[in-house]
């Protein structure tokens, strides 16, 4: 039984899904605003930095050579140079791979673990639902930064460990959203028909409930990328992320905070980059949520 076609037939008895397709097409055109297009360009640039940093700069991110320290922004050094003569723009470009990788790992942890918990809780209900959701309530009761710091202290410093810590803080949001979708879908006619035709819990979960609840969860995942970048940068700023001299956005900003009075660009310009990417991911996530709703 096809999940999409069955769901469409439940909505439209004649099996005609053209009104739904036209409505979704209209939402897509309405969502393609200048802000969304600009956000997509910002994300594409950040991804290109992470994948091909050598195309955007020829300086070494970890060695300033004979370059004078604390040079102001110029045509040669777009973001100036730091306290050891390293090109700040180069470090931001190379730091994209660390920050984006960590953000993707964090979102992946939250998405996989949280969605699994939410789907099981929303379909099994009863005692299983109560136990799982009380655990989620405990996670929600702990401030995200405090929880991530505690996990990093246990796991140790490093990019991946910081990403796992941030991912754990996102589990609750994915679990609650997935559960709400699962509860709604689990009571639909086509799920009852699937059970009636001999489907097992696992087969119905994989073939019917998961595919029909994944769209809002994926939209949340895009939104969480921006939040993960911000949290990982915060951990790096506090010294719990990637160890120096490896470039990472939070660490870059932290290294420049002692020179705010004389070299403001070392904190302001990387901070603007992080802010632009976080805002871009939130814009794309909100757009996807409107399109898939």
VENKA-V727606 format. One record per helix or strand. SS is the DSSP state (H for helix, E for strand). FROM is the first residue (numbers start at 1). TO is the last residue. If there is no record, write none. Layout:
{{SS;FROM;TO} {SS;FROM;TO}}
This chain:
{{H;3;11} {H;18;31} {H;34;51} {H;53;55} {E;81;81} {E;87;87} {H;88;124} {H;126;141} {H;144;155} {H;159;186} {H;189;196} {H;201;238} {H;249;259} {H;265;292}}
